Amino acid sequence: MDMEELIGRINAFTQLAKERALSAAEQQERQQLRAEYMALFKANFRQQLDSTVVQRDDGSKVPLKDWKKSVEQDANDAFTDK
């Protein structure tokens, strides 16, 4: 299922839960759908972060995952150069 389908199914269960108590099978399916949604959300977010780059003052681009290391390295280089 894609995100839209998952959201639709989860929302349908939420609406149904407002009208009446969900059966055990319905509650279990809703939990599975929520878990699948969260897994997809986290994977999509991780992919977005992995493709994010930070442009430094000098114009160079550093992947976000390597940015902290490059900032620390620059600080170390600036400290040792003095």
JOVENBEL-V135123 format. One record per backbone hydrogen bond with DSSP energy under -0.5 kcal/mol. NH is the residue of the N-H (numbers start at 0). CO is the residue of the C=O. If there is no record, write none. Layout:
BEGIN
NH:CO
NH:CO
END
This chain:
BEGIN
5:1
6:2
7:3
8:4
9:5
10:6
11:7
12:8
13:9
14:10
15:11
16:12
17:13
18:14
19:15
26:22
27:23
28:24
29:25
30:26
31:27
32:28
33:29
34:30
35:31
36:32
37:33
38:34
39:35
40:36
41:37
42:38
43:39
44:40
45:41
46:42
47:43
48:44
49:45
50:46
51:48
53:61
55:53
55:59
58:55
61:53
63:51
65:62
66:62
66:63
67:63
69:65
70:66
71:67
72:68
73:69
74:70
75:71
76:72
77:73
78:74
79:75
80:76
81:77
81:78
END
